[in-house]
Amino acid sequence: MDDLVLISVDDHVVEPPDMFEGRMPARFADLAPRVENRDDGTEVWRFDGKEATNIGLNAVAGRPNDEWGFEPSRFSDMRAGCYDVDARVNDMNASGVLASLCFPSFPTISGALFTYRGDRAVSEVMVRAYND
C-alpha cells in the first residue's frame, strides 16, 4: 500500500476574490468579474450584471450532505485551501493527495458563464484571464 498514489479527479475550486485583478487587458478591465459585499453581509461574484451567490457551495468538504447550503457565504468563513493555491497544496499534502483535477465554481463547468455571454472577444478574454 505504500506505493499507491492518491489523485483526486473531481475537485471544485472556489475562485479567489482577486482572481481577475491584473489579468485583464485594460480595455476589458471594467468588465472583469469581481467580488462584492451585499447588505446582508454575504459576498457574491458579480459579472455581466448578474450575481453568483454560491461562492462557498464547494467549500463543504467533510460536512454531511444535510448541512450543505449556500454557506459559507464569505471568504473569511472558508478554509483557505478552498481558494488559496498555496493553502490548497498544504491541505493536499496533509491528506496525502499528490494531484487533483480541478473544476471551476463561479464561472460554471468549462467557463460556460463566460462563453454564453454572446461577445466572443469578451468571452475569450475572460477564459484566458481565468486560466492564467
Phi, psi and omega in degrees: 000340182291344182263008179281146177245129180262120178234126178271123186254009180211064178261149176237124181270155170255116183298134180293152184298338179260020186312318187257355181294127178075005181249358183255139172302147185308319184290346179250359187303323181288348178268353185299138173300146179213155177271133179233151175270134177262163180300333181276005177091356179271162175250143180223152168277136175240128179210131175056038177079004181242154177255138170249110187267003186263038186300330182253008184302329180262015179252041185243015181305135178088352179265145177298149182306326182288353176261357180288137178199208179265012175250152006289147183246012175221145179299325182293344179266358183260155169294131184302330180296350177283330186228349181253120188299319180294317178294326178295316178298320177299317178296318178297316179299318180296331181265357181077023179267122182279323184207162176213149175260114188255138178246149180288161177249289185303313182277007183067170183304135179064017178070026184304326179304323180280319186285335179274004184294327178110328179263107186301320181297316179293317179302315180298317180297318181295314180295319179296316179298320179298312183290330179290000000 
